Amino acid sequence: MVDNSIRDQFAALLQKSGLPRLADISIRESILEIAINNPPHNYFTVELLEQVLLVQKEFTQVGKARTLGVRGIIITGSGRSFSAGASLDMLRCLTEKKEQERVTRIMREIMTMIEESRIPVIAAINGICLGAGLELALACHYRVCGERVHLGFPEINLDLMPGATGTQTLPRLIGRSRAQYLLLSGKLITAEDALRIGLVDVVVSKSEVMNAARGIAADMCFKNEKAITYLLKVVTAGLREPGDKSQALESELFWQLVRDKQARGGLSSSQIGINKGGGEGVNSEKD
């Protein structure tokens, strides 16, 4: 079931902000789908970045998302590209330091909001995914990619470097050596090679990217909401600041979930599922 009422809300926000429409949004089976729509290759412009940030602030924060019934988010690109990255025209025009700092703040806020989202965010990489487009995908919690799609960071070929957190997230994901090779060579790799090194999580035919992403969303987004929120919070904390602090947070939130389960009287049936196999425990829960 597709709920298109959110499109009217989005259109009203764009009209109020004076921004051109550079993204399409809808809710399908409680999943918010965001499609970047800036043809031909969905380049990032200041207006597009502002629009993505607007969508995040208005529709993807936990409180607002729950009001809308949103349990997860899929980000993709319209047409044949996910995103080929930042527009060179945009970079050419940003000559004042204040303007540059403003764009940096917007990009960092977008990436941080995705990384720290308390509902799962899935990238559906339907076509070429370069530079800032790949940085956006890396910020997501899971990446579905189409066969033979090309990905990479070609900035070095233009005497530039990534500037939207990619130099930080890429090494965490695939290791320092592989990350430095991709960044310093500027070479593009195929979806199949990206899967081999852990840059993406699954590769399917291009025509099945959205269906596959929706299937992953169905697996990840519909368990207990508090448990999902806590899990994402702890994983993010561990990546950012591994050690005693994040481990203490894990213990704190684990025991909070245990107490919640005890209060509902459901822990005994979960124990059946652990000791005797998941099927019996699930059946007991339903009873």
Secondary structure as UniProt FT lines:
FT   STRAND          2..3
FT   HELIX           5..17
FT   STRAND          23..28
FT   TURN            29..30
FT   STRAND          31..36
FT   TURN            39..42
FT   HELIX           46..55
FT   HELIX           56..60
FT   HELIX           62..68
FT   STRAND          72..77
FT   TURN            79..80
FT   STRAND          81..83
FT   HELIX           88..93
FT   HELIX           97..115
FT   STRAND          121..125
FT   STRAND          128..130
FT   HELIX           132..139
FT   STRAND          142..146
FT   TURN            147..148
FT   STRAND          150..152
FT   HELIX           154..158
FT   HELIX           166..174
FT   HELIX           176..185
FT   STRAND          188..190
FT   HELIX           191..197
FT   STRAND          202..204
FT   HELIX           206..208
FT   HELIX           209..220
FT   HELIX           225..240
FT   TURN            242..243
FT   HELIX           244..264
FT   HELIX           267..276
FT   HELIX           278..286
//
